[in-house]
Amino acid sequence: MQMLSLPILRLLCCCLALCVAAGVPRLAQATEAEFLRWRQQSEQAEARGDIPQSILAALRMHSLKPGDLPTMLVLSGLYGKAGQPDQQLLWSRKILKLQPRHLEALINQ
């Protein structure tokens, strides 16, 4: 097996880094598109009164963007509509840990 020279190895590492960096925006775009698709599904399920399905879609949204406060607020509200006050409080408290003065989360308590 022939060893690669140091300059060639450096060049290959730079090329690999550029390829990986170029793929990051595409991955972010794919994730954003998937997030928007799940948001639409959640909204549609809520509009037709299918709260359990809306919660499942919102949980998918949360898995794609774990720190997204609006998604957490949606989950809190959906659990309230589903008659699950303990889950509603849990999601409100998650928001308040990240942003202690979040008005909607304070109201959802």
Secondary structure by P-SEA (a helix, b strand, c coil): cccccaaaaaaaaaaaaaaaaaaaaaaaaaaaaaaaaaaaaaaaaaaacaaaaaaaaaaaaaaaccccaaaaaaaaaaaaaaccaaaaaaaaaaaaaacccaaaaaaac
